[in-house]
Amino acid sequence: MNPKPSPLLRIVTIVVLSLAAAMTLLGGIGTTCVAFKAENFGPRMAALIPVKPIFQVLVFVSLAAGLFGVYAIVRLARGRRGSYNQALLFLLVGLVASGIQFYYSLTLRGSTAPNNMRLYLTAAALAVLLLLRLPGLWQRTGFERSHAGGGPTPAGGAALFVCGLVTITTPLWAAPTHVIGGENTANVLLWPLLGMGAALMLLGGLRFLTQARRAQAARLLPRKGRAM
């Protein structure tokens, strides 16, 4: 007998993966400053000038990985075939890209923030995804049957909401590492971050509530059928 799927386990997994995807995208966007104009951000960032071409490649790799990660996570939440391997690929590419950036930042400017957050979060998400393959645990996620008989799931909405929350709060949590000359350079993208974050939170919240209601209705139908 297959174990009963755990909606909480599925949602937590999707949220963790979504945080990794959001950090990968924001990491790619945030790295554009030093990747193309490191000389404009003080002597510490100027130390990265020799590796600007490498950082420019990392920008495009991170953006591509982040977008692919969002695609893979949505498919995983819907229980699509092959989505687990796609999510795994996203995390591996994101981890390597972040690791390379971590190395150069540490050796050339003596600091890895805020990329260290991205590296640790991606590694944690990868560990979670691998742990799900333990005997009995994968069946509990219900990913293989989310939309093949398990009914609607609010995990996709939760993923969008979390990505939006991380995006809209970027100027706050990134401030300690982005204040140069008394100015928070993260505010350069303030309005795009606020607009994109608010849109993702709104869409995610609406989808979460809608799918949660549908899931509740799907659970009630068999009971009504038995009562009749």
N, C-alpha and C positions, 0 to 999 in steps of 0.2 A: 504493500500500500504506500502510495506517495504521500509524504508529509504535507500538511496544509500550508499553503503559502502565507508568508508573513508580510502584510502591507507595510508595517513599520520598517522591517529590514530592507524592503525594496526602496522605500522612500529615502532612508538614511544613505543607502548605497548611491542612489541617483544624486542626492544632495552633495555628497563628498566628491563624486566625479564632476559635478557641475562647478563646484568651487575650483577644482583643478583646471577645468576648461576656462573659467572666467579669469583666473590668474594667468593662464597661458596667453590669452588674448590681451589682457591688460599689460602683461610683461612685454609682449611684442610691440604694443603701442608705445609704452613708456620708454622702451629702449631706443626708439627712433631719435630721441634728442641727442644722446651721446654717440649713436651709431653714425649720424650724419654731421653733427656739429659739436663734437666733444670739446673743441677748443673754446667754445663760448660759455662753458660752465665751470670756470675756475681751474686752478692748478691740479686738483685731485682728479677731476674728470679728464683733464688734458693728458693725463698719463695713459689714457686709453686710445689716443690718436693713432699709435702704430697698429692697433688691431681694429680700426674702424671698419675695414672691409669684412672682417670676420663677424663683427657685430651687425653689420648690414645684412649679411646672410642669415644670421640668427633672428633678425626681425621678421623676415619673410617666412622662415621656417616656423617660427612661433605663431605667427598669424595663421598660417596654413594649418598647423597642427591644432590650434584652438578652434578654428572653424570646423575642421574635420571632427574634433572631439565633440562639439555640440551636436553635429549630425549623428555621430555614433551613439551618444547618450540618449538622444531622442528615440533612436531605433531600439536601443536596449530597453528603454522604458516601455516601448510598445511590444517587446518580445519578438523583434524581427530576427530572422536567421542570420548568423554571422556577426551580429552586433557586438557580442562579447569580444571577439577577436579584433574588431575595429576599435573598440574602446581601449583594448590592451595596446594596440599599435599607437594610438594617440598618446597614451601615457608614456610609452617607451620613447617616442620621438621627442615629446615635451621634456622628459627627464634628461635626455642626452643634451638637448639644446640648452636647457637651464644649467646643466652641469658644466658645460663649456663656458658659459657666461660667468658662472660662479668662479671657476678657476681663474679666468683672466681678471675679473674684478678683484679677487683676493690678492693675486700676485702683483698686479700693477697699481692698484689704488688702495689696497689694504682694507677694503670693506666690501661686503657682498650684499648688503641691504639695498633695495627690498627684494632682490632676486632670490635671496636665501629663503624667504617665505614661500615663493613659488616652488623652489626645489623641494623643500620639506613637504609641502602639501601634495605635490605630484607624487613623491615617493610614498606618502601615506595612502593616497588614493590607489596607487599600484598595488600596495600591500593588501588593501581591502579587496581589490578585485581578484587577486590571487587566492586570498583566503576563502573567497566564495566558492572555490572549486573543491573545498574539503568535502568529504563524503557526507551527504545529507543536508549540507548547508545550501548548496546551489538550488536544490528543489524547493527550499524554503523561500527563496527570493521570488519564485513564480515567473521569472523572466521568460522562460521558454514557453509559457502558456498564458502570458498576460493578455494577449488578444487572440489566443487560439482556443479560448474556453474559460479564461479566468476573469473576463469582464473588464470594464474600464478601470484605469488606475490613475490616481492623482499625482503620481511621481513626476510626470512631465511638467505639470504646473509648478510643482515644488522646485524643480530644476530651474525653470525660467525665473521664478521669484528670487531664488538665491543668487543667480547670476546678476539680476538687476540690483539686488541689495549690495553686493560686492562692488558693482560698477558705480552706483550712486554715492557710495561712501568713500570712494577712492581718494578724494582730496583730504579726507580726515586721516585714514590709516596710513597713507603714503607721505603725509606731511613731515614726519621726523627725518626722512631720508631725502626729501625733495626741497627743503628750504635752503636756498642759495642767496646770499646777500640780503637776508631778511625777507625774501619772497618765496612763497610756495609755488614752485614751478609746475606742480600738478594742476594748478588752476588755469594753466594755458588751455587745457581741454575741459574746463569746468562745465560749460553749457552742453557740449556733446555728451559728457559723462552723465550729467543730470538728466538730460532728455532721454538718452538710451536706457539708463537705469530705471527711470520712472516708467517707461513703456514696458520694459521687461517685467517689472514688478506687477504692473497692472494686468498684463496679459497672463502672467503666471498665476496671480491670485485668482483671477476669473476662471482660468482653466482648472486650477486646483479645486475650487468650490464646485464647479460644474461636474467634474469627474468624480469627486467625492460623493455628490448627490446621486449620480448614476450608479456608482458602485453600491451605495446603500440601497437604492431601489432594486438593483440586481440581486442583492442578498435577501431582500424581503419577498421577491416574487416566488421563490420555491416554497417559502413558508405559507404564503397565501394559497398556493396550489395544493399543499398538503392539507390545509385547513378545509378547503372545499371538498 
